[in-house]
Amino acid sequence: SVETLLKNKIQSNNYLFSVCRIEPENNVHLCLDLATKIKYKLVFVGNWSNSLYGRKLKEKYKKYKNIFLLDPIYDSKILGSLRSNSKVYFHGHTVGGTNPSLVEAMSLGLNIIAHDNGFNRHTTNNLAYFFSDSKSLEKAFYNAIDRPFNPSDMKSLVEKRYLWSNV
């Protein structure tokens, strides 16, 4: 169960976290590849069985002991706990607008690595580390670990831009 994972397999604030639809435009493959090269754990929540892309990734990366590929979690408390206890949030989305999962990570003051595009830059007001390929992703990850942003900057941005009362 997810609760067992939280208690026994991962330590709070010592893992990379992501949640999204498992589709190529969300750069899931780049995040998984990064996890094979780092000492940190990766907890990735998504719909792995809904596409050939997801099934292939799950098959390829299930052998790594530091990678936890979880099926969709609809319990907001469990998902919130996984997200809020992570060290870095990965946001690989390349399409769309203001993404709710990105705003949720921002509201927690997490260090964020986001795909380098206009949507993500605008949403985070450039207060994230950005990547466009595997090399820049690895650099962004180590920057996020070694030189984290001030968490109150992200929280403050969310309070100014994304609270319902302000929208």
Disulfide bonds with the S-S distance in Angstrom:
none
